[in-house]
Amino acid sequence: MNPTPVRLSEGFAGERLTILPPRVVARARRLPVCRDLCVTHTGRFDRVQGHYVHRPHGRPEYVFILCLAGEGVVRLGHSTHRLHGGSGVVLPPGQAHGYEADAHAPWTVVWFHFTGARAADYVEALGWRAAQPVFWVHEVDVLAEAFEDCYRHVLGGYSDAELFALSASFGRLLGLCRSLQRSKNVRRRLTEERMGATLRFMRENIGRPLTVEALAHEAALSVPHFSAVFREQMKCSPIEFHIRLKMQRACELLLTTACAVGEVAAQLGYDDAFYFSRLFRQKVGVSPRAYRRSAESRV
């Protein structure tokens, strides 16, 4: 029988842990960008058996925990939430909380304490709610790499440039959490994954005229269900979104190539260059030629 592991908040083999000195934090909070989003603590613990934290009065900063693998439990006030690989939580300032690794499958976590004038805005953008402080993501490897990008900036001597880069990198990590976020509900998450595959299909077939029927078939959903789910997630119809992708690509081609407007139209699946030009003006606000001239004048 295995002995019960000693419960620790830190001091694990292979841990990485950085707490920015108070003077550094005070300086960061006066710097542009850093004063909006300021990291005060960060680290990574791998398979930390016995990891245990209890804070009856919470912390003065937000606490962000992302579970990369394994399992653990988070307690916030009177509620309890189980985290596993691909889930994370934000604990608000000043609220009693605690967390611990699962005894049988201890978690691997990356974490940040953060504050700042716009910290609450970032938390709100994640979709945080007091009743559901946990979020779910996919592609945790991408987020693990984003953590590494953040962490290297706490090893550079706390120069203003490194503090700026730390805040910007952490903001990017939060943005990735939002863009890679998935529903808690397994069935809904499957639908979201189908939507993601459909968006990739649209991008890969940007030069083709696609129908709603073809896109619904790609998502393995009925046309009405597909259309409703797509509009709920993307706030527009599937065809409107595909047109947006085409116009984005048109802008890129107009800026980076010498292709004539008719050639740009053809690459995007429009046989009629005049129709393409009218559509471009409608979506972008100027004609393709005017867009190119305007961009060239700013170079």
C-alpha positions as CSV (number, residue, x, y, z in Angstrom):
1,M,0.0,0.0,0.0
2,N,1.4,3.4,-1.0
3,P,1.8,5.9,1.8
4,T,-0.2,9.1,1.7
5,P,1.9,11.8,0.0
6,V,3.0,14.8,1.9
7,R,0.8,17.8,1.1
8,L,2.8,20.8,-0.2
9,S,2.1,24.1,-1.9
10,E,5.6,24.1,-3.5
11,G,9.0,22.6,-3.3
12,F,8.5,19.8,-5.8
13,A,11.2,18.1,-7.9
14,G,11.5,19.8,-11.2
15,E,9.1,22.7,-10.4
16,R,9.4,26.1,-12.0
17,L,8.3,28.9,-9.9
18,T,8.8,32.7,-10.2
19,I,7.5,35.4,-7.9
20,L,8.3,38.9,-9.2
21,P,9.8,41.1,-6.4
22,P,7.4,43.7,-5.0
23,R,9.6,46.6,-6.4
24,V,9.5,45.0,-9.9
25,V,5.7,44.7,-9.7
26,A,5.4,48.3,-8.6
27,R,7.5,49.4,-11.5
28,A,5.6,47.2,-14.0
29,R,2.3,48.7,-12.8
30,R,3.6,52.1,-13.9
31,L,4.6,51.0,-17.4
32,P,2.4,51.2,-20.5
33,V,0.8,47.8,-21.3
34,C,2.1,46.2,-18.1
35,R,-0.1,48.5,-16.0
36,D,-3.1,47.0,-17.9
37,L,-2.1,43.4,-17.4
38,C,0.6,42.6,-14.9
39,V,1.9,39.1,-14.0
40,T,3.1,38.8,-10.4
41,H,3.6,35.1,-10.0
42,T,4.0,32.2,-12.5
43,G,5.2,28.7,-12.7
44,R,4.7,25.1,-13.9
45,F,4.4,21.9,-11.8
46,D,4.6,18.5,-13.5
47,R,2.7,15.5,-12.0
48,V,2.9,17.1,-8.6
49,Q,1.7,14.4,-6.1
50,G,0.6,16.0,-2.9
51,H,0.2,19.5,-4.3
52,Y,-2.2,21.3,-2.0
53,V,-3.0,25.0,-1.5
54,H,-5.5,26.5,1.0
55,R,-6.2,30.2,1.1
56,P,-9.1,31.1,3.4
57,H,-8.8,34.8,2.4
58,G,-7.9,34.3,-1.2
59,R,-5.2,36.3,-3.0
60,P,-5.2,40.1,-3.9
61,E,-4.6,39.1,-7.5
62,Y,-6.5,36.9,-10.0
63,V,-5.2,33.3,-10.0
64,F,-5.2,31.5,-13.4
65,I,-4.6,27.7,-13.4
66,L,-4.5,25.6,-16.6
67,C,-4.4,21.9,-16.2
68,L,-2.3,20.3,-19.0
69,A,-2.7,16.7,-17.9
70,G,-3.8,14.6,-14.9
71,E,-6.5,15.8,-12.5
72,G,-7.1,18.0,-9.5
73,V,-9.8,19.7,-7.5
74,V,-10.4,23.4,-7.1
75,R,-12.6,24.9,-4.4
76,L,-14.0,28.4,-4.7
77,G,-16.2,29.6,-1.9
78,H,-18.7,26.8,-1.3
79,S,-18.3,25.2,-4.8
80,T,-16.0,22.4,-5.9
81,H,-14.8,21.9,-9.4
82,R,-12.7,19.0,-10.9
83,L,-10.0,19.9,-13.4
84,H,-8.4,17.6,-15.9
85,G,-6.2,17.9,-18.9
86,G,-7.7,20.7,-21.1
87,S,-9.5,22.6,-18.4
88,G,-8.6,25.7,-16.5
89,V,-10.0,28.1,-13.9
90,V,-9.8,31.7,-12.9
91,L,-10.0,32.5,-9.2
92,P,-11.0,36.1,-8.5
93,P,-9.2,38.3,-6.0
94,G,-10.2,38.3,-2.3
95,Q,-12.2,35.1,-2.4
96,A,-11.5,32.0,-0.3
97,H,-10.2,29.2,-2.4
98,G,-8.0,26.1,-2.4
99,Y,-6.9,23.4,-4.8
100,E,-5.1,20.1,-4.8
101,A,-3.8,17.5,-7.1
102,D,-5.6,14.2,-7.5
103,A,-3.9,11.5,-5.4
104,H,-3.9,8.9,-8.1
105,A,-3.5,11.0,-11.3
106,P,-1.8,14.2,-10.1
107,W,-2.0,17.1,-12.4
108,T,0.5,19.0,-14.5
109,V,-0.4,22.7,-14.3
110,V,0.8,26.1,-15.4
111,W,-0.4,29.0,-13.4
112,F,-0.3,32.8,-13.1
113,H,-1.2,35.4,-10.6
114,F,-2.1,38.7,-12.3
115,T,-3.5,42.1,-11.7
116,G,-3.8,45.3,-13.7
117,A,-6.2,48.0,-14.8
118,R,-7.7,45.8,-17.4
119,A,-7.3,42.4,-15.7
120,A,-11.1,42.2,-15.1
121,D,-11.7,42.8,-18.9
122,Y,-9.4,39.9,-19.8
123,V,-11.3,37.6,-17.4
124,E,-14.6,38.7,-18.7
125,A,-13.4,38.1,-22.3
126,L,-12.7,34.5,-21.3
127,G,-16.4,34.1,-20.6
128,W,-15.9,33.9,-16.8
129,R,-18.9,33.6,-14.6
130,A,-19.0,33.2,-10.9
131,A,-21.3,30.2,-11.2
132,Q,-18.9,28.6,-13.7
133,P,-15.3,29.7,-13.2
134,V,-13.9,26.7,-15.2
135,F,-13.3,26.8,-18.9
136,W,-12.4,24.0,-21.4
137,V,-9.9,24.2,-24.2
138,H,-8.4,21.9,-26.9
139,E,-4.8,21.9,-28.3
140,V,-3.2,22.1,-24.9
141,D,0.2,21.7,-26.5
142,V,-0.3,25.1,-28.1
143,L,-1.0,26.6,-24.7
144,A,1.9,24.8,-23.1
145,E,4.1,26.5,-25.8
146,A,2.5,29.8,-25.0
147,F,3.4,29.4,-21.3
148,E,7.0,28.8,-22.3
149,D,7.0,32.0,-24.2
150,C,5.7,33.8,-21.1
151,Y,8.1,32.1,-18.8
152,R,11.3,33.0,-20.6
153,H,10.5,36.7,-20.0
154,V,10.7,36.3,-16.2
155,L,14.3,35.0,-16.7
156,G,15.7,38.1,-18.3
157,G,16.5,40.4,-15.4
158,Y,13.1,42.2,-15.2
159,S,14.1,44.9,-17.7
160,D,11.3,47.2,-18.9
161,A,11.4,45.4,-22.2
162,E,11.1,41.9,-20.6
163,L,8.2,43.1,-18.5
164,F,6.5,44.5,-21.6
165,A,7.0,41.2,-23.4
166,L,5.7,39.2,-20.4
167,S,2.5,41.2,-20.3
168,A,2.1,40.9,-24.1
169,S,2.8,37.2,-24.0
170,F,0.4,36.5,-21.2
171,G,-2.3,38.5,-23.0
172,R,-1.7,36.3,-26.0
173,L,-2.0,33.2,-23.9
174,L,-5.4,34.4,-22.6
175,G,-6.4,35.1,-26.2
176,L,-5.5,31.6,-27.2
177,C,-7.5,30.2,-24.3
178,R,-10.5,32.2,-25.7
179,S,-10.0,31.1,-29.3
180,L,-9.4,27.4,-28.3
181,Q,-12.2,27.4,-25.8
182,R,-14.8,24.6,-26.0
183,S,-18.1,23.8,-24.3
184,K,-18.3,21.7,-21.2
185,N,-21.0,19.6,-22.8
186,V,-19.5,16.7,-24.7
187,R,-22.2,16.7,-27.4
188,R,-21.9,20.4,-27.9
189,R,-18.2,20.1,-27.9
190,L,-18.5,17.6,-30.8
191,T,-20.6,20.1,-32.7
192,E,-18.0,22.8,-32.1
193,E,-15.2,20.5,-33.4
194,R,-17.3,20.0,-36.6
195,M,-17.7,23.8,-36.9
196,G,-13.9,24.1,-36.6
197,A,-13.4,21.5,-39.4
198,T,-15.9,23.4,-41.5
199,L,-14.0,26.6,-41.1
200,R,-10.8,24.9,-42.2
201,F,-12.6,23.5,-45.2
202,M,-13.8,27.0,-46.1
203,R,-10.2,28.4,-45.9
204,E,-8.8,25.5,-47.9
205,N,-11.5,26.0,-50.6
206,I,-11.5,29.8,-50.7
207,G,-11.4,29.8,-54.5
208,R,-14.5,27.7,-54.8
209,P,-18.2,28.8,-54.7
210,L,-19.5,26.8,-51.8
211,T,-23.2,26.2,-50.9
212,V,-24.8,25.8,-47.5
213,E,-25.7,22.3,-48.5
214,A,-22.0,21.4,-49.2
215,L,-20.9,23.0,-45.9
216,A,-23.6,21.2,-43.9
217,H,-22.5,17.9,-45.6
218,E,-18.9,18.6,-44.6
219,A,-20.0,19.1,-41.0
220,A,-22.2,16.0,-41.1
221,L,-25.3,18.0,-40.0
222,S,-28.6,18.8,-41.5
223,V,-28.8,22.2,-43.3
224,P,-31.2,23.8,-40.7
225,H,-29.1,22.6,-37.8
226,F,-25.8,23.5,-39.4
227,S,-27.1,27.0,-40.3
228,A,-28.4,27.7,-36.8
229,V,-25.3,26.5,-35.0
230,F,-23.0,28.4,-37.4
231,R,-24.9,31.6,-36.9
232,E,-24.9,31.2,-33.1
233,Q,-21.1,30.7,-33.1
234,M,-20.0,33.1,-35.8
235,K,-22.8,35.7,-35.6
236,C,-23.4,35.5,-39.4
237,S,-24.5,33.0,-42.0
238,P,-22.0,30.5,-43.5
239,I,-22.0,32.1,-46.9
240,E,-21.5,35.6,-45.4
241,F,-18.5,34.2,-43.5
242,H,-17.0,32.6,-46.6
243,I,-17.4,35.9,-48.4
244,R,-15.5,37.6,-45.5
245,L,-12.7,35.1,-45.9
246,K,-12.6,35.8,-49.7
247,M,-12.4,39.5,-49.1
248,Q,-9.6,39.1,-46.6
249,R,-7.7,37.1,-49.1
250,A,-8.5,39.7,-51.9
251,C,-7.0,42.4,-49.7
252,E,-3.8,40.3,-49.2
253,L,-3.5,39.6,-52.9
254,L,-4.0,43.3,-53.8
255,L,-1.3,44.3,-51.3
256,T,1.3,41.6,-52.0
257,T,1.0,40.8,-55.7
258,A,0.7,42.7,-59.0
259,C,-2.3,40.7,-60.1
260,A,-4.9,42.7,-61.9
261,V,-8.3,42.9,-60.3
262,G,-9.8,40.4,-62.7
263,E,-7.0,37.9,-61.8
264,V,-7.7,38.4,-58.1
265,A,-11.4,37.8,-58.7
266,A,-10.6,34.6,-60.6
267,Q,-8.4,33.3,-57.8
268,L,-11.3,33.7,-55.5
269,G,-13.8,31.9,-57.7
270,Y,-15.5,35.0,-59.3
271,D,-15.9,34.8,-63.1
272,D,-17.3,38.3,-63.2
273,A,-14.7,40.9,-62.2
274,F,-17.3,43.7,-62.1
275,Y,-19.5,41.7,-59.7
276,F,-16.3,41.0,-57.6
277,S,-15.5,44.7,-57.5
278,R,-19.0,45.6,-56.4
279,L,-18.9,43.0,-53.7
280,F,-15.5,44.2,-52.5
281,R,-16.7,47.8,-52.3
282,Q,-19.7,46.6,-50.3
283,K,-17.7,44.6,-47.8
284,V,-14.5,46.7,-47.6
285,G,-15.8,50.2,-48.2
286,V,-13.7,51.1,-51.3
287,S,-13.0,49.6,-54.7
288,P,-10.2,47.1,-55.2
289,R,-8.1,49.6,-57.1
290,A,-8.7,52.3,-54.5
291,Y,-7.7,49.9,-51.7
292,R,-4.5,49.1,-53.5
293,R,-3.7,52.8,-54.2
294,S,-4.4,53.7,-50.6
295,A,-2.2,51.0,-49.3
296,E,0.7,51.9,-51.7
297,S,0.5,55.5,-50.5
298,R,1.1,54.4,-46.9
299,V,4.2,52.4,-47.6
